[in-house]
Amino acid sequence: MVQRNNHTEVSIEEQFNKYIAHVFGTNDALYNQSLTNPLERKNNRDVDIHKILHGKTITGPLLLAPAPSLCLVHEDGELAVAKAATDKGVPFIASTFSSYTLEEIADVNEGGVRWFQLDYPNDSNIAKSFAQRAELAGYQAIVISLDASPLAGNESILTNGYANFAVDPFFIRRVYGKSRAESYFEELEEVAFKPSVTWADLAYIRDSVTIPIYLKGNFSEEKVKLAVENGVDGIILTTPNPSNDLLKVLNDLLGNDRTLIIDNSAVDSLGSAFGLGINLFVVSLSYIYGLVKEGKAGVEFAIESQLDNIKQSF
């Protein structure tokens, strides 16, 4: 079992900003955005923003992005987020490097919409096992990043977010007989991240599960064409400040049968994105701040705040 982090008496802002800087590195846009209080409620407009996503009704066009090792900011971590997502009717994307196992997260998210982000391990058996465990636990989609993971080499993330590895039979087989903790973590460092993920890796996972597969990362027109050729069901675009021309091209390439989701921190105006036909967004900063501040209740308030923002954009 992962040891939960014991939090010292520091301010909410300090704890939040430390986590953001630690996880997201030196991304100035994200870090500057984190310095303001993201929990603001606006006057509700009477707008129906419910969506149907892979046959499931969700409260609005909003998904909670994966964030690793959330026990670093709150002892309930992903469990609090998953419970809040269920109660508010929005999807939660669980991280490979969660502080609780994907099965534990699924247990508290019963009846909710949940996806699993697969940060591709450097062991195809473990990658396949994670994907199949997720489908068995009721996750409705797998998200794979083709970009190099920014978490690689992040010791704190590994030591606080190895729950999924600790119970996986293929990882257990690798560490069988290794009694020393440092040997265990050496093996974890060896297997946690694959240096580069290929289209063959994507095909391997696609053939291992029956649920939709999404790709996440920076995408050019050419890369989206390849994604479509390789049978993805959608993409999550994290390219900072994508041009309207790029968004339109990518949306057109994906067509009606595939879904384009964008990181709401990457665009200046939700209204302009809606105008281009983009109508699904992932968020992270606001709900992480809410988790730091008030646990599950803070996450719920953050979700309500983001839904208010979306309504104001119509």
C-alpha positions as CSV (number, residue, x, y, z in Angstrom):
1,M,0.0,0.0,0.0
2,V,1.2,3.5,-0.8
3,Q,2.2,5.5,2.2
4,R,0.0,8.6,2.3
5,N,1.7,11.9,2.6
6,N,1.6,13.6,6.1
7,H,1.0,17.3,5.4
8,T,2.8,20.0,7.3
9,E,1.2,23.3,8.4
10,V,1.6,25.4,5.3
11,S,-0.9,27.7,3.6
12,I,-3.3,26.3,1.0
13,E,-1.7,28.5,-1.7
14,E,1.8,27.3,-0.8
15,Q,0.8,23.7,-0.9
16,F,-1.1,24.1,-4.1
17,N,1.6,26.0,-5.9
18,K,4.3,23.6,-4.7
19,Y,2.4,20.7,-6.2
20,I,1.8,22.5,-9.5
21,A,5.4,23.5,-9.9
22,H,6.5,20.0,-9.0
23,V,4.2,18.2,-11.4
24,F,4.0,20.7,-14.3
25,G,7.5,21.9,-14.0
26,T,8.3,25.4,-15.4
27,N,5.2,25.9,-17.5
28,D,4.8,29.6,-16.9
29,A,1.3,29.8,-18.2
30,L,0.0,27.0,-15.9
31,Y,2.0,28.3,-12.9
32,N,0.8,31.9,-13.3
33,Q,-2.7,30.6,-13.6
34,S,-2.3,28.7,-10.4
35,L,-1.4,31.9,-8.4
36,T,-5.0,33.1,-8.6
37,N,-7.9,31.6,-6.7
38,P,-9.7,29.5,-9.3
39,L,-12.7,28.9,-7.1
40,E,-15.2,31.6,-8.2
41,R,-18.9,31.2,-8.8
42,K,-20.6,33.3,-11.4
43,N,-24.3,34.0,-11.8
44,N,-25.9,30.9,-13.4
45,R,-27.5,31.2,-16.8
46,D,-30.4,29.0,-17.7
47,V,-28.5,26.9,-20.2
48,D,-28.7,23.2,-20.7
49,I,-25.1,22.0,-21.1
50,H,-25.6,18.2,-20.6
51,K,-23.7,16.0,-23.0
52,I,-23.8,12.4,-24.1
53,L,-20.3,10.9,-24.1
54,H,-20.0,7.3,-25.3
55,G,-23.6,6.6,-24.3
56,K,-23.3,8.2,-20.9
57,T,-25.0,11.4,-19.9
58,I,-22.7,13.9,-18.2
59,T,-23.6,17.2,-16.5
60,G,-21.6,19.4,-18.8
61,P,-18.8,19.3,-21.4
62,L,-16.1,18.9,-18.7
63,L,-13.7,16.1,-17.7
64,L,-11.4,16.2,-14.7
65,A,-7.8,15.7,-16.1
66,P,-5.5,13.1,-14.7
67,A,-3.1,14.3,-12.0
68,P,-0.5,12.1,-10.3
69,S,0.0,11.3,-6.6
70,L,-2.8,13.5,-5.3
71,C,-2.1,12.2,-1.8
72,L,0.7,14.8,-1.9
73,V,-2.0,17.5,-1.4
74,H,-4.8,15.7,0.5
75,E,-4.9,12.3,2.2
76,D,-8.0,11.2,0.4
77,G,-6.4,12.1,-3.0
78,E,-8.0,10.5,-6.0
79,L,-10.8,9.0,-3.9
80,A,-12.1,12.5,-3.0
81,V,-11.9,13.6,-6.6
82,A,-13.6,10.4,-7.9
83,K,-16.5,10.8,-5.3
84,A,-17.0,14.4,-6.2
85,A,-17.0,13.6,-10.0
86,T,-19.7,11.0,-9.4
87,D,-21.9,13.3,-7.3
88,K,-21.5,16.2,-9.9
89,G,-22.0,14.0,-12.9
90,V,-18.7,14.7,-14.7
91,P,-16.0,12.2,-15.9
92,F,-12.8,11.7,-14.0
93,I,-9.6,10.6,-15.7
94,A,-7.5,8.6,-13.3
95,S,-3.7,8.7,-13.6
96,T,-1.4,5.7,-13.9
97,F,0.5,7.3,-11.0
98,S,-2.4,7.6,-8.6
99,S,-1.9,7.2,-4.8
100,Y,-4.8,4.7,-4.8
101,T,-5.2,1.8,-7.2
102,L,-7.5,2.1,-10.2
103,E,-9.8,-0.5,-8.6
104,E,-10.0,1.5,-5.3
105,I,-10.9,4.6,-7.4
106,A,-13.5,2.7,-9.3
107,D,-15.1,1.5,-6.1
108,V,-15.9,5.0,-4.9
109,N,-16.9,6.1,-8.4
110,E,-19.6,3.6,-8.8
111,G,-22.2,4.9,-11.3
112,G,-19.8,7.6,-12.4
113,V,-18.0,8.1,-15.7
114,R,-14.3,7.3,-15.4
115,W,-11.4,7.0,-17.9
116,F,-7.9,5.8,-17.3
117,Q,-4.8,7.5,-18.5
118,L,-2.1,5.0,-19.4
119,D,1.4,6.5,-19.0
120,Y,2.9,3.7,-21.1
121,P,5.2,1.5,-18.9
122,N,8.5,0.2,-20.2
123,D,7.0,-3.3,-20.1
124,S,4.3,-4.3,-22.6
125,N,2.8,-6.9,-20.3
126,I,2.3,-4.3,-17.6
127,A,0.9,-1.8,-20.1
128,K,-1.6,-4.5,-21.3
129,S,-2.4,-5.5,-17.7
130,F,-3.2,-1.9,-16.7
131,A,-5.5,-1.4,-19.7
132,Q,-7.3,-4.6,-19.1
133,R,-7.6,-4.0,-15.3
134,A,-9.1,-0.6,-16.2
135,E,-11.7,-2.1,-18.5
136,L,-12.6,-4.8,-16.0
137,A,-13.0,-2.1,-13.3
138,G,-15.6,-0.3,-15.4
139,Y,-13.5,2.5,-16.9
140,Q,-15.1,3.6,-20.2
141,A,-12.0,4.8,-22.1
142,I,-8.2,4.6,-22.1
143,V,-6.1,7.7,-22.7
144,I,-2.6,7.3,-24.0
145,S,0.1,10.0,-24.3
146,L,2.4,9.6,-27.2
147,D,4.6,12.4,-25.8
148,A,7.5,11.8,-23.4
149,S,6.1,11.9,-19.9
150,P,7.1,15.0,-17.9
151,L,6.9,12.8,-14.8
152,A,9.9,10.7,-15.8
153,G,12.6,10.9,-13.2
154,N,10.3,12.6,-10.7
155,E,11.1,10.6,-7.5
156,S,8.3,12.1,-5.4
157,I,5.7,11.1,-7.9
158,L,7.0,7.5,-8.1
159,T,7.2,7.1,-4.3
160,N,3.7,8.5,-3.7
161,G,2.0,7.2,-6.9
162,Y,3.0,3.5,-7.3
163,A,-0.2,1.9,-6.1
164,N,-1.2,0.5,-9.5
165,F,2.3,-1.1,-9.9
166,A,2.3,-2.5,-6.3
167,V,-0.7,-4.7,-7.0
168,D,-0.1,-5.6,-10.6
169,P,0.8,-9.3,-11.2
170,F,3.3,-8.6,-13.9
171,F,5.1,-6.0,-11.8
172,I,5.1,-8.3,-8.8
173,R,6.6,-11.0,-11.0
174,R,9.5,-8.6,-11.9
175,V,10.2,-7.7,-8.2
176,Y,9.7,-11.2,-6.8
177,G,12.4,-12.0,-4.3
178,K,13.7,-8.4,-4.1
179,S,13.4,-7.7,-0.4
180,R,15.3,-4.4,-0.2
181,A,13.1,-1.3,-0.7
182,E,15.7,0.4,-2.8
183,S,15.9,-2.6,-5.2
184,Y,12.1,-2.5,-5.4
185,F,12.1,1.2,-6.4
186,E,15.0,0.7,-8.8
187,E,12.8,-1.8,-10.6
188,L,10.0,0.7,-10.5
189,E,12.2,3.4,-12.0
190,E,13.3,1.0,-14.7
191,V,9.7,0.0,-15.7
192,A,7.6,3.1,-15.0
193,F,8.2,5.1,-18.2
194,K,8.8,4.0,-21.8
195,P,11.1,6.5,-23.5
196,S,9.0,6.7,-26.6
197,V,5.6,5.3,-27.4
198,T,5.0,4.1,-31.0
199,W,1.9,3.5,-33.1
200,A,2.6,-0.2,-32.7
201,D,2.3,0.2,-28.9
202,L,-1.1,1.9,-29.5
203,A,-2.2,-0.9,-31.7
204,Y,-1.2,-3.4,-29.0
205,I,-3.4,-1.7,-26.4
206,R,-6.2,-1.2,-28.9
207,D,-6.2,-5.0,-29.6
208,S,-6.2,-5.7,-25.8
209,V,-9.4,-3.9,-24.8
210,T,-12.8,-3.2,-26.3
211,I,-13.3,0.4,-24.9
212,P,-12.4,3.6,-26.8
213,I,-8.8,4.8,-27.0
214,Y,-7.9,8.5,-26.9
215,L,-4.5,10.0,-27.5
216,K,-3.3,13.0,-25.5
217,G,-0.6,15.6,-26.2
218,N,0.6,18.1,-28.7
219,F,-0.8,17.5,-32.2
220,S,-0.1,18.8,-35.6
221,E,-2.3,18.2,-38.6
222,E,0.0,15.3,-39.8
223,K,-0.1,13.7,-36.4
224,V,-3.9,13.7,-36.2
225,K,-4.0,12.1,-39.7
226,L,-1.8,9.3,-38.4
227,A,-4.0,9.0,-35.3
228,V,-7.1,8.6,-37.4
229,E,-5.3,6.0,-39.6
230,N,-4.4,4.1,-36.5
231,G,-8.0,3.9,-35.3
232,V,-8.1,6.2,-32.3
233,D,-11.5,7.3,-31.0
234,G,-10.4,10.9,-30.2
235,I,-7.7,13.1,-29.0
236,I,-7.1,15.4,-26.0
237,L,-5.1,18.4,-27.2
238,T,-2.7,20.0,-24.8
239,T,-0.9,22.3,-27.3
240,P,-0.7,25.7,-25.6
241,N,-2.7,28.5,-27.3
242,P,-3.6,26.5,-30.4
243,S,-4.7,28.8,-33.3
244,N,-8.3,28.7,-34.4
245,D,-7.1,27.5,-37.8
246,L,-5.4,24.5,-36.1
247,L,-8.5,23.7,-34.0
248,K,-10.7,23.8,-37.0
249,V,-8.4,21.6,-39.1
250,L,-8.1,19.0,-36.3
251,N,-11.8,19.0,-35.7
252,D,-12.5,18.5,-39.4
253,L,-10.0,15.7,-39.6
254,L,-11.6,13.8,-36.7
255,G,-15.0,14.2,-38.2
256,N,-18.3,13.2,-36.5
257,D,-17.1,9.8,-35.5
258,R,-14.2,10.9,-33.3
259,T,-13.9,13.4,-30.5
260,L,-11.6,16.4,-30.0
261,I,-11.1,17.5,-26.4
262,I,-9.0,20.4,-25.4
263,D,-7.3,21.5,-22.2
264,N,-9.2,24.6,-21.0
265,S,-6.0,26.2,-19.8
266,A,-4.6,26.1,-23.4
267,V,-7.3,28.4,-24.9
268,D,-8.1,32.0,-24.2
269,S,-11.8,31.8,-24.9
270,L,-14.2,29.0,-24.4
271,G,-16.7,30.9,-26.5
272,S,-14.4,30.9,-29.5
273,A,-13.7,27.1,-29.1
274,F,-17.5,26.4,-28.9
275,G,-17.8,28.5,-32.1
276,L,-15.4,26.1,-33.9
277,G,-17.3,23.1,-32.8
278,I,-15.1,22.1,-29.9
279,N,-17.4,21.2,-27.0
280,L,-15.4,19.1,-24.6
281,F,-12.7,20.3,-22.2
282,V,-10.4,18.9,-19.5
283,V,-9.6,20.9,-16.4
284,S,-7.1,20.3,-13.6
285,L,-5.9,23.4,-11.7
286,S,-9.2,24.4,-10.2
287,Y,-10.2,21.0,-8.9
288,I,-6.7,20.4,-7.5
289,Y,-6.9,23.7,-5.7
290,G,-10.3,22.7,-4.4
291,L,-8.9,19.4,-3.2
292,V,-6.1,21.1,-1.3
293,K,-8.6,23.6,0.3
294,E,-11.5,21.5,1.3
295,G,-11.1,17.9,0.0
296,K,-14.2,16.5,-1.7
297,A,-16.3,19.5,-1.0
298,G,-13.6,21.8,-2.6
299,V,-13.5,19.6,-5.7
300,E,-17.3,19.8,-6.0
301,F,-17.2,23.6,-5.7
302,A,-14.5,23.7,-8.4
303,I,-16.6,21.6,-10.7
304,E,-19.6,23.9,-10.2
305,S,-17.4,26.9,-10.8
306,Q,-16.1,25.5,-14.1
307,L,-19.7,24.6,-15.2
308,D,-20.7,28.2,-14.4
309,N,-17.8,29.4,-16.6
310,I,-19.0,27.2,-19.5
311,K,-22.6,28.5,-19.2
312,Q,-21.3,32.0,-19.3
313,S,-19.6,31.3,-22.6
314,F,-22.8,30.5,-24.4
